[in-house]
Amino acid sequence: MSRLRATNDDTTSRLPDDPSIDELDAEMRGRLGRQWASRAQAELRVAGVFTVVSHDLLERGADPAILRIAARAVSDEVRHADLCRALAERYLGRAVPWPAAGRSP
């Protein structure tokens, strides 16, 4: 299955410059970059869980206000995943692929 990717939203370019990252040694940058990449994957997994919750709420006829909150939670977690991925790129100094979300329970 191919992944759909939007090309008009470059999160990495919107992060503010942080010269303190460049001052870190390579080992520390690597550790922090890997941590942010791991966090990106965790955020995307949470988005998957909220997707399941949203689906269940929709099937059960939940109030539209509740559906909006659940849908917003999915969107927020995807945005968090992208921000974490972008931070990983900053620390690692290389492109970091979009994380695999895996299956949600």
MARFIKOL-972005 format. One record per residue (C-alpha): chain; residue number from 1; z, x, y. Coordinates in Angstrom, 1 decimal. Example, Ala and Ser with C-alpha at 12.3 -4.5 7.8 and 13.67 -1.06 7.14 Angstrom:
BEGIN
R  chaine  num       Z       X       Y
R       A    1     7.8    12.3    -4.5
R       A    2     7.1    13.7    -1.1
***
This chain:
BEGIN
R  chaine  num       Z       X       Y
R       A    1     0.0     0.0     0.0
R       A    2    -0.9     1.4     3.4
R       A    3     1.5     1.4     6.3
R       A    4     0.6    -0.3     9.5
R       A    5     1.4     1.8    12.5
R       A    6     1.4     0.9    16.2
R       A    7    -0.1     3.6    18.3
R       A    8     1.0     2.6    21.8
R       A    9     4.7     3.3    21.5
R       A   10     5.6     6.9    21.3
R       A   11     9.4     7.0    21.1
R       A   12     9.5    10.8    21.0
R       A   13     7.8    11.2    24.4
R       A   14    10.3     8.7    25.9
R       A   15    13.4    10.8    25.0
R       A   16    14.9    12.7    27.9
R       A   17    14.6    16.5    27.8
R       A   18    17.8    18.1    26.6
R       A   19    17.8    21.9    27.1
R       A   20    21.0    22.2    25.1
R       A   21    19.0    21.5    21.9
R       A   22    17.0    24.6    22.5
R       A   23    20.2    26.7    22.9
R       A   24    21.3    25.9    19.4
R       A   25    20.6    28.3    16.6
R       A   26    18.0    27.4    14.0
R       A   27    20.5    26.6    11.3
R       A   28    22.4    24.1    13.5
R       A   29    19.2    22.5    14.7
R       A   30    18.1    22.1    11.1
R       A   31    21.4    20.5    10.0
R       A   32    21.4    18.1    13.0
R       A   33    17.7    17.3    12.5
R       A   34    18.2    16.5     8.8
R       A   35    21.2    14.3     9.7
R       A   36    19.2    12.3    12.3
R       A   37    16.4    11.9     9.7
R       A   38    18.9    10.6     7.2
R       A   39    20.3     8.3     9.8
R       A   40    16.7     7.0    10.4
R       A   41    16.4     6.0     6.8
R       A   42    19.8     4.3     6.8
R       A   43    18.9     2.3     9.9
R       A   44    15.7     1.2     8.2
R       A   45    17.6     0.1     5.1
R       A   46    19.8    -2.0     7.3
R       A   47    16.7    -3.6     8.8
R       A   48    15.7    -4.5     5.3
R       A   49    19.0    -6.1     4.6
R       A   50    18.8    -8.1     7.9
R       A   51    15.3    -9.2     6.8
R       A   52    16.7   -10.7     3.6
R       A   53    19.5   -12.4     5.6
R       A   54    16.9   -13.8     8.1
R       A   55    14.8   -15.1     5.3
R       A   56    17.8   -16.8     3.6
R       A   57    18.9   -18.3     6.9
R       A   58    15.3   -19.6     7.5
R       A   59    15.2   -21.2     4.0
R       A   60    18.5   -22.8     4.5
R       A   61    17.5   -24.4     7.9
R       A   62    19.9   -22.4    10.1
R       A   63    20.2   -23.2    13.7
R       A   64    17.4   -21.6    15.8
R       A   65    20.0   -19.6    17.8
R       A   66    21.2   -18.0    14.6
R       A   67    17.7   -17.3    13.5
R       A   68    17.0   -15.5    16.8
R       A   69    20.1   -13.4    16.4
R       A   70    19.1   -12.4    12.8
R       A   71    15.5   -11.6    13.8
R       A   72    16.8    -9.6    16.8
R       A   73    19.0    -7.6    14.4
R       A   74    15.9    -6.7    12.3
R       A   75    14.1    -5.5    15.5
R       A   76    17.1    -3.6    16.7
R       A   77    17.5    -1.7    13.4
R       A   78    13.8    -0.8    13.4
R       A   79    14.1     0.5    16.9
R       A   80    17.3     2.5    15.9
R       A   81    15.4     4.0    13.0
R       A   82    12.6     5.1    15.3
R       A   83    15.0     6.6    17.8
R       A   84    16.8     8.5    15.0
R       A   85    13.5     9.8    13.7
R       A   86    12.5    10.9    17.2
R       A   87    15.8    12.8    17.5
R       A   88    15.2    14.4    14.2
R       A   89    11.8    15.6    15.5
R       A   90    13.5    17.1    18.6
R       A   91    16.0    19.0    16.6
R       A   92    13.6    20.2    13.9
R       A   93    10.8    21.0    16.2
R       A   94     8.2    19.3    14.0
R       A   95     6.9    15.9    13.1
R       A   96     9.2    13.8    11.0
R       A   97     7.4    11.0     9.0
R       A   98     8.6     7.4     9.2
R       A   99    11.3     7.0     6.6
R       A  100    10.8     5.0     3.4
R       A  101    13.0     1.9     3.6
R       A  102    13.3     1.2    -0.1
R       A  103    14.2    -2.1    -1.6
R       A  104    16.9    -4.3    -0.1
R       A  105    19.3    -6.2    -2.3
***
